[in-house]
Amino acid sequence: MTEPGQDLKEAVRRPASLRQTISAVAWSFFGVRRGRDHENDMARLNPVHVIIAGVLGAAVFVLMLLLLVRWVISSGVAGA
């Protein structure tokens, strides 16, 4: 029997690259992922890296939406 938290300690030591983590998070934002790829990601991605990449990705997404709205409002297209 393993001690409590051992699975989490092993998960944090997973050696996934930054590109793999960003790719997995980007696909999750898009909402399309093959089952086999999802299982591979679950086996090799570090959950801490996934959380950080997800928060940063969400912040970039919100920032892009805000910039788009400001551009549309300032261009006069929305006020016609």
Backbone hydrogen bonds in HBPLUS format (Angstrom, degrees):
<---DONOR---> <-ACCEPTOR-->    atom                        ^
c    i                          cat <-CA-CA->   ^        H-A-AA   ^      H-
h    n   atom  resd res      DA  || num        DHA   H-A  angle D-A-AA Bond
n    s   type  num  typ     dist DA aas  dist angle  dist       angle   num
A0006-GLN N   A0003-GLU O   3.16 MM   3  5.69 156.5  2.22 139.4 139.1     1
A0009-LYS N   A0005-GLY O   3.06 MM   4  6.33 157.5  2.11 150.0 156.0     2
A0010-GLU N   A0006-GLN O   2.99 MM   4  6.26 154.6  2.05 149.3 155.8     3
A0011-ALA N   A0007-ASP O   2.93 MM   4  6.15 152.0  2.01 144.8 152.8     4
A0012-VAL N   A0008-LEU O   3.00 MM   4  6.21 152.4  2.08 150.7 156.9     5
A0013-ARG N   A0010-GLU O   3.23 MM   3  5.31 138.4  2.41  97.5 108.7     6
A0014-ARG N   A0011-ALA O   3.26 MM   3  5.50 165.8  2.28 110.5 112.9     7
A0021-THR N   A0017-SER O   3.11 MM   4  6.39 159.1  2.15 148.7 154.2     8
A0022-ILE N   A0018-LEU O   2.93 MM   4  6.14 168.4  1.94 155.7 158.6     9
A0023-SER N   A0019-ARG O   2.89 MM   4  5.97 157.5  1.95 146.7 153.6    10
A0024-ALA N   A0020-GLN O   3.01 MM   4  6.17 160.4  2.05 146.0 150.7    11
A0025-VAL N   A0021-THR O   3.01 MM   4  6.24 160.1  2.05 151.0 156.4    12
A0026-ALA N   A0022-ILE O   2.85 MM   4  5.97 158.8  1.89 149.0 155.4    13
A0027-TRP N   A0023-SER O   2.96 MM   4  6.16 161.8  1.99 150.7 155.2    14
A0028-SER N   A0024-ALA O   3.04 MM   4  6.22 145.2  2.17 137.8 147.5    15
A0029-PHE N   A0025-VAL O   2.97 MM   4  6.30 145.5  2.09 146.8 155.7    16
A0030-PHE N   A0026-ALA O   3.06 MM   4  6.34 152.6  2.14 146.1 153.6    17
A0031-GLY N   A0027-TRP O   2.86 MM   4  6.08 138.6  2.04 139.7 151.5    18
A0038-HIS N   A0034-ARG O   2.95 MM   4  6.22 154.0  2.02 151.3 159.4    19
A0039-GLU N   A0035-GLY O   2.98 MM   4  6.24 158.3  2.03 149.4 154.6    20
A0040-ASN N   A0036-ARG O   3.01 MM   4  6.29 155.5  2.07 146.2 153.0    21
A0041-ASP N   A0037-ASP O   2.90 MM   4  6.13 156.3  1.96 147.5 153.9    22
A0042-MET N   A0038-HIS O   2.93 MM   4  6.17 159.4  1.97 150.9 156.4    23
A0043-ALA N   A0039-GLU O   3.12 MM   4  6.30 139.5  2.30 139.8 149.8    24
A0044-ARG N   A0040-ASN O   3.15 MM   4  6.37 137.6  2.34 144.4 154.7    25
A0044-ARG N   A0041-ASP O   3.24 MM   3  5.37 131.8  2.48  98.0 110.0    26
A0045-LEU N   A0041-ASP O   2.88 MM   4  5.44 158.1  1.92 155.5 156.1    27
A0049-HIS N   A0046-ASN O   3.08 MM   3  5.38 117.5  2.49 105.6 119.9    28
A0050-VAL N   A0046-ASN O   3.07 MM   4  6.39 153.3  2.14 152.5 160.9    29
A0051-ILE N   A0047-PRO O   3.01 MM   4  6.21 157.5  2.07 146.3 151.2    30
A0052-ILE N   A0048-VAL O   3.05 MM   4  6.29 166.3  2.07 151.1 154.6    31
A0053-ALA N   A0049-HIS O   2.90 MM   4  6.03 165.3  1.92 149.2 153.7    32
A0054-GLY N   A0050-VAL O   2.85 MM   4  5.95 150.0  1.94 143.6 152.4    33
A0055-VAL N   A0051-ILE O   2.96 MM   4  6.18 160.6  2.00 153.2 157.2    34
A0056-LEU N   A0052-ILE O   2.99 MM   4  6.19 167.0  2.01 152.7 156.6    35
A0057-GLY N   A0053-ALA O   2.82 MM   4  5.88 154.7  1.88 142.3 150.2    36
A0058-ALA N   A0054-GLY O   2.91 MM   4  6.06 155.2  1.97 145.1 151.4    37
A0059-ALA N   A0055-VAL O   2.98 MM   4  6.19 155.7  2.04 146.6 153.3    38
A0060-VAL N   A0056-LEU O   2.95 MM   4  6.19 159.2  1.99 150.7 155.9    39
A0061-PHE N   A0057-GLY O   2.96 MM   4  6.12 156.3  2.02 144.7 151.5    40
A0062-VAL N   A0058-ALA O   2.96 MM   4  6.19 163.8  1.98 152.3 155.6    41
A0063-LEU N   A0059-ALA O   2.94 MM   4  6.10 161.0  1.98 147.6 153.4    42
A0064-MET N   A0060-VAL O   2.90 MM   4  6.09 156.7  1.95 148.6 154.7    43
A0065-LEU N   A0061-PHE O   3.00 MM   4  6.30 154.9  2.06 147.1 153.9    44
A0066-LEU N   A0062-VAL O   2.92 MM   4  6.19 160.1  1.96 152.6 157.9    45
A0067-LEU N   A0063-LEU O   2.92 MM   4  6.17 160.2  1.96 150.5 155.9    46
A0068-LEU N   A0064-MET O   2.92 MM   4  6.09 154.0  1.98 145.5 152.9    47
A0069-VAL N   A0065-LEU O   2.95 MM   4  6.18 162.1  1.98 152.5 156.6    48
A0070-ARG N   A0066-LEU O   2.94 MM   4  6.15 164.6  1.96 151.0 155.5    49
A0071-TRP N   A0067-LEU O   2.93 MM   4  6.07 154.8  1.99 144.5 151.4    50
A0072-VAL N   A0068-LEU O   2.94 MM   4  6.18 162.2  1.97 151.8 156.3    51
A0073-ILE N   A0069-VAL O   2.93 MM   4  6.12 164.1  1.96 153.5 157.9    52
A0074-SER N   A0070-ARG O   2.93 MM   4  6.00 160.7  1.96 146.5 152.2    53
A0075-SER N   A0071-TRP O   2.93 MM   4  5.97 138.1  2.11 143.1 153.7    54
